[in-house]
Amino acid sequence: MFDLLNLPGVVPVDMHKESKGFIIVAETAEVEVPCCPKCNITMHKHGTRTNRFSDTPMQMEPVRLDIKRPRFRCESCGHLEMPELSFLDTKRRATHRLVDAIREKCLGTTFRDLARQTGVSANTVKSIAKDLIAEMEETVHYETPVIMGIDEVMLAGDYRCVITNLATNNIFEILEHRTQDHLKPFFKDLADREKVEWVCTDMWRPFKRSFAEYLPNAKLVIDKYHVIQMATKALEEERKKYQSELTRQQRIHVKKSIRWITLKRPHNLSEQEQKALQALRENIPQLAAAYDFKEMFCEIFDEPDKQMAQNAFEAWENSLPDKGLDDFKKLAKTVHNHYEDIFAYWDSPFPITNAYTEAMNGLIKMSNRLGRGYSYEMIRAKTLYSKTARKVSRGLRSGKGQVEYGPYIPSLIEQEDNDNVD
């Protein structure tokens, strides 16, 4: 029979197809009679035993090997022994090459799909993945970001902390919790922590309290999109209030699209939407005024330098009416509470935002679709150690050996888009 196994020490003698894949029957090649390791005397043949092992798929079907091996017995102490096969994994009833194939794919597909392809159990795939992750934890280390993004994401039933490299648009780390008790030890033990020059976060104070003590050269800049989002939410509160008071005739003109119109910037409005905005100004001038205040606030971040931005904020705040627009007044108070960190946006070498970190949060959430019930550890590993994304040349550089910055976020986004198309 043609040797389709190409495995040392065994010879295939038969093959047949079953419902769950191919069964290949093999026998061991001639082996020397061993000596008993205890008594140091020649052992005697004591029958044969057939064991089944999983091997790499063939023709897209799982393969199992029924390997027949002689057994040897020591007449003195009764010790039993079978010839060892070097191609078998020591922890599982599988070949090394199958385990290697599963290791190659387990972080990029579901355990259930990989189990179906290979014929092993999902728990076996999970066990192999855990061993791989443990190795990566010891061997894979990413370069400490000079410009760091910190954000939170709801993952596997709890809030987690996502840390990115904003200078290279890579993922740096995903932490199990976002609490100070969890974050402070991380920053304390961070390698090359003095390299961090900028940290971009939202206005959640525990983030700043967590790193301030341990990143001596880092300056905080509040992510502008979180600040602008507060202006949008303030407008939304005004919209809900006035929309409930619309007459039937007014609803016909503006209700259907009022929310989407007010969320958009003026330059993004279509001709039809501009007409709807004009109808809004005629029917609900108070809401149109709130829209204008939202726009005036957004335009602060269009200013080219810090002083002009501060002047624009002061002018915006002074133009707020004495009565009404309470949520915009709360926004003004929030800006004062985080004044230095918000306007540090204009001190940075280039505009720093957490936009890619936000995009990564969405991808991490979607990765949960790869397998319901995955733990935080598994989702973290599937995201952080994505082999395809780590291959991106812009995420690597030469120098003192190979330096990695982590998975390249645009590649992860492209990979997710391709998966959705498929």
C-alpha positions in Angstrom: 0.0 0.0 0.0 1.2 3.5 -0.9 2.6 5.2 2.2 0.2 8.1 2.5 1.0 8.8 6.1 4.7 9.7 5.8 5.1 9.0 9.5 8.3 7.4 11.0 8.0 3.9 12.5 4.6 2.9 11.0 3.4 1.4 7.8 -0.2 1.9 6.5 -1.9 -1.4 5.6 -5.6 -0.5 5.1 -7.9 2.5 4.7 -11.7 2.8 4.7 -14.3 5.5 5.0 -16.7 5.9 8.0 -19.4 8.5 8.7 -17.0 10.7 10.7 -14.1 10.5 8.3 -11.2 8.3 7.1 -9.8 5.4 9.2 -6.2 4.4 8.3 -5.0 1.2 9.8 -1.2 1.0 10.3 1.3 -1.3 11.9 4.7 -0.5 13.5 7.7 -1.4 11.5 10.1 -4.0 12.8 11.3 -3.1 16.3 14.1 -4.4 18.5 13.1 -6.4 21.5 13.7 -4.1 24.4 15.3 -4.7 27.8 13.4 -4.2 31.0 14.4 -0.8 32.5 14.1 -2.3 36.0 15.6 -5.8 35.6 17.9 -5.1 32.6 16.9 -8.4 31.0 15.4 -9.0 27.6 11.6 -8.8 27.5 9.3 -11.1 25.6 6.5 -10.4 23.2 3.2 -10.3 24.9 0.5 -9.9 22.2 -0.4 -6.6 20.4 -2.6 -3.6 21.1 -4.4 -1.2 18.7 -4.8 2.4 19.7 -6.6 5.1 17.8 -5.1 8.6 17.3 -6.4 11.7 15.4 -4.3 13.0 12.5 -4.5 15.9 10.1 -7.6 16.0 7.8 -7.4 14.5 4.3 -9.7 15.6 1.4 -11.4 17.9 4.0 -12.4 14.9 6.1 -11.1 14.0 9.6 -8.6 11.2 9.8 -8.1 8.7 12.5 -5.2 6.3 12.8 -5.6 2.7 14.2 -2.1 1.8 15.0 -1.3 -1.8 15.9 1.8 -2.1 18.1 3.4 -5.2 19.8 3.6 -5.4 23.6 6.5 -6.7 25.5 6.5 -8.1 29.0 9.3 -8.7 31.5 9.0 -12.2 32.9 10.7 -11.2 36.1 8.8 -8.1 37.3 5.8 -8.1 34.9 6.6 -4.7 33.4 4.8 -4.0 30.1 6.1 -1.8 27.3 5.1 -0.8 23.8 7.3 0.8 21.1 7.2 4.6 21.4 6.1 6.6 18.4 7.9 10.0 18.0 5.1 11.6 16.0 2.5 11.3 18.8 1.7 14.2 21.1 2.5 13.3 24.7 -0.6 14.9 26.2 -3.3 13.9 23.7 -4.3 11.0 21.4 -3.2 12.9 18.3 -0.2 13.4 16.1 2.2 16.3 16.6 1.3 17.6 13.1 -2.4 17.7 14.0 -1.7 19.6 17.2 0.5 22.0 15.3 -2.3 22.6 12.7 -4.8 23.3 15.5 -2.4 25.7 17.1 -2.1 27.5 13.8 -5.8 28.0 13.4 -7.3 28.0 16.9 -7.1 31.8 17.5 -8.7 32.6 14.2 -11.8 30.4 14.1 -14.3 28.9 16.6 -13.3 25.8 18.6 -16.5 24.1 17.4 -15.7 24.6 13.7 -12.1 23.5 14.2 -13.3 20.4 16.1 -15.6 19.6 13.3 -12.8 19.9 10.7 -10.3 17.8 12.6 -12.5 15.2 14.3 -11.3 16.0 17.8 -13.5 17.3 20.6 -14.0 21.1 21.2 -12.5 20.6 24.6 -9.3 19.2 23.0 -9.1 22.3 20.7 -9.6 24.5 23.8 -6.9 22.7 25.7 -4.4 23.1 22.8 -5.4 26.8 22.6 -4.8 27.3 26.3 -1.3 25.8 26.0 -0.6 28.1 23.0 -1.8 31.1 24.9 0.4 30.2 28.0 3.4 30.1 25.7 2.6 33.4 24.1 2.2 35.1 27.4 5.8 34.2 28.1 7.3 34.8 24.7 5.3 37.6 23.0 6.0 41.2 24.3 4.9 44.3 22.6 6.8 47.6 22.5 5.6 50.1 25.1 3.6 52.9 23.4 4.9 56.5 23.3 1.3 57.6 22.8 -1.1 55.4 24.7 -4.9 55.1 24.4 -7.0 53.8 27.3 -10.6 52.9 27.0 -13.2 50.4 28.4 -15.3 47.8 26.8 -18.1 45.5 28.1 -16.8 42.0 27.4 -17.8 38.6 28.7 -20.1 40.2 31.3 -17.8 42.8 32.7 -16.0 46.0 31.9 -12.5 45.5 30.6 -9.7 47.9 29.9 -8.3 48.2 26.3 -4.8 49.8 25.9 -3.6 50.8 22.4 -0.6 52.3 20.8 -2.0 55.4 19.1 1.3 56.3 17.4 1.2 53.0 15.4 -2.5 52.1 15.6 -1.9 48.7 17.3 -3.4 46.9 20.3 -1.0 46.8 23.2 -3.0 45.1 26.0 -6.4 44.1 27.2 -6.8 44.0 30.9 -9.3 42.0 32.8 -10.7 44.9 34.9 -10.7 48.7 34.7 -10.5 49.4 38.5 -7.6 51.2 40.1 -6.7 48.2 42.1 -6.1 46.3 38.8 -4.6 49.1 36.8 -2.1 50.5 39.2 0.0 47.2 39.5 -0.1 47.0 35.7 1.4 50.5 35.2 3.8 50.0 38.1 5.3 46.8 36.4 5.1 48.2 32.9 8.4 47.8 31.0 9.9 51.0 29.8 7.1 53.0 31.4 9.2 56.2 31.1 8.8 56.0 27.3 5.1 56.9 27.6 4.7 60.6 26.7 1.0 61.0 26.1 -2.1 59.1 27.4 -5.5 59.6 25.7 -8.6 58.6 27.7 -12.1 59.6 28.4 -13.1 61.7 31.5 -13.3 58.7 33.9 -11.0 59.9 36.7 -9.8 56.4 37.8 -7.8 56.1 34.6 -5.8 59.2 35.4 -5.4 58.2 39.0 -4.1 54.8 37.9 -1.2 55.9 35.7 -0.3 59.3 37.1 2.0 58.0 39.7 3.8 55.4 37.5 4.2 57.1 34.1 6.5 60.0 35.0 6.7 61.5 31.6 3.1 61.1 30.5 0.7 63.9 29.9 -3.0 63.3 29.8 -5.2 64.5 26.9 -9.0 63.9 27.1 -10.3 62.3 23.9 -12.1 65.0 22.0 -14.8 62.6 20.8 -15.9 61.9 24.4 -16.2 65.7 24.9 -18.1 66.2 21.7 -20.4 63.3 22.5 -21.5 65.2 25.6 -22.7 68.1 23.4 -24.5 65.6 21.2 -26.2 64.1 24.2 -27.2 67.6 25.4 -28.8 68.3 22.1 -30.6 64.9 22.2 -32.2 65.9 25.5 -33.5 69.1 24.0 -34.8 67.2 21.0 -36.8 64.7 23.1 -38.3 67.5 25.1 -39.5 69.5 22.1 -40.4 66.6 19.8 -43.0 65.5 22.4 -44.7 68.9 22.0 -45.1 68.8 18.2 -48.5 69.2 16.7 -49.8 66.8 14.1 -48.9 69.1 11.2 -45.4 69.7 12.6 -44.8 66.0 13.0 -45.6 65.5 9.3 -42.8 67.9 8.4 -40.1 67.1 10.8 -40.5 64.2 13.1 -39.5 61.4 10.7 -36.0 62.7 10.2 -35.5 65.2 13.1 -33.1 63.0 15.0 -30.8 62.2 12.1 -30.7 65.8 11.0 -29.7 67.2 14.4 -27.0 64.6 14.8 -25.3 65.5 11.5 -22.8 68.4 11.0 -24.1 71.0 8.6 -21.6 70.2 5.8 -22.8 66.6 5.9 -26.5 67.4 5.2 -28.0 66.6 1.9 -30.0 69.2 0.0 -33.2 67.5 1.2 -31.9 67.4 4.8 -31.0 71.1 4.6 -34.6 71.9 3.7 -35.8 69.8 6.6 -33.4 71.7 8.9 -35.0 74.9 7.7 -38.4 73.5 8.4 -37.1 72.7 11.9 -36.0 76.3 12.4 -39.5 77.6 11.4 -41.4 75.1 13.5 -39.2 74.6 16.6 -36.8 77.6 16.8 -35.8 76.6 20.4 -34.5 73.2 19.1 -32.8 74.8 16.2 -31.0 77.1 18.7 -29.8 74.0 20.6 -28.6 72.5 17.4 -26.6 75.7 16.7 -25.1 75.6 20.2 -24.0 72.0 19.6 -22.4 73.0 16.3 -20.6 76.0 18.0 -19.2 73.7 20.6 -18.0 71.2 17.9 -16.3 74.0 16.0 -14.0 74.6 19.1 -12.0 71.5 18.0 -11.6 72.9 14.5 -9.5 75.8 15.9 -5.9 75.6 14.8 -4.3 76.5 18.2 -4.9 76.3 21.9 -5.5 80.0 22.6 -8.1 80.3 19.8 -9.8 77.2 21.1 -9.9 78.5 24.6 -11.3 81.8 23.3 -13.9 80.0 21.3 -15.0 78.0 24.4 -15.3 81.2 26.5 -17.4 82.8 23.8 -19.6 79.7 23.5 -20.1 79.6 27.3 -20.9 83.3 27.5 -23.5 83.0 24.8 -25.6 80.4 26.7 -29.0 81.8 27.8 -29.8 82.4 31.4 -32.7 80.1 31.2 -32.9 76.7 29.5 -30.3 74.5 27.9 -29.4 73.0 31.3 -27.5 70.1 29.7 -25.3 72.5 27.8 -24.5 74.3 31.0 -23.6 71.0 32.6 -21.2 70.5 29.7 -19.6 73.8 30.3 -19.1 72.8 34.0 -17.5 69.5 32.9 -15.1 71.3 30.6 -14.0 73.5 33.5 -13.5 70.4 35.7 -11.2 68.9 33.1 -10.0 72.1 31.5 -6.2 71.4 31.3 -6.6 67.8 30.1 -9.2 68.8 27.4 -7.2 71.6 26.0 -4.0 69.6 26.1 -5.3 68.3 22.7 -3.6 71.4 21.2 -0.3 70.7 23.0 0.3 67.3 21.5 2.6 66.9 18.5 -0.3 65.9 16.3 -4.1 65.5 17.0 -4.4 62.6 19.4 -7.8 60.8 19.6 -9.0 57.4 20.7 -10.8 56.8 17.5 -8.9 53.6 16.7 -9.3 52.4 20.3 -13.1 52.9 19.9 -13.0 50.9 16.6 -11.1 48.2 18.4 -13.7 48.0 21.1 -16.3 47.3 18.5 -14.2 44.5 16.9 -13.6 42.9 20.3 -17.3 42.8 20.9 -17.9 41.2 17.5 -15.2 38.6 18.2 -17.5 37.1 20.7 -19.6 36.0 17.8 -16.7 33.5 17.0 -18.0 31.4 19.8 -20.7 32.1 22.4 -19.6 31.6 25.9 -15.9 32.3 25.3 -14.2 33.5 28.5 -12.4 36.9 28.7 -9.1 35.1 28.5 -10.0 33.5 25.2 -11.4 36.6 23.6 -8.3 38.5 24.8 -6.0 36.0 23.2 -7.9 35.8 19.9 -7.6 39.6 19.7 -4.2 40.2 21.1 -2.3 37.4 19.4 -4.0 37.5 16.0 -1.4 36.0 13.8 -2.6 37.6 10.6 -2.7 41.2 12.0 0.7 40.7 13.6 2.2 40.0 10.2 1.5 43.6 9.0 4.9 45.2 8.2 3.9 48.6 9.6 3.6 46.9 13.0 7.2 45.6 13.0 10.6 47.2 12.8 14.1 46.1 12.8 16.6 47.1 15.5 17.6 45.2 18.6 16.1 42.0 17.4 12.5 42.0 16.3 10.3 44.6 17.9 6.5 44.2 17.7 3.9 46.8 18.5 0.9 44.4 18.6 -1.9 43.6 16.2 -2.4 46.3 13.6 -5.9 47.6 14.1 -6.7 48.5 10.4 -5.8 44.9 9.5 -8.1 43.6 12.2 -10.9 45.8 10.8 -10.2 44.6 7.2 -10.1 41.0 8.4 -13.5 41.5 10.1 -15.0 43.1 7.0 -13.8 40.1 4.9 -15.3 37.7 7.3 -18.6 39.5 7.1 -18.5 39.4 3.3 -17.8 35.6 3.3 
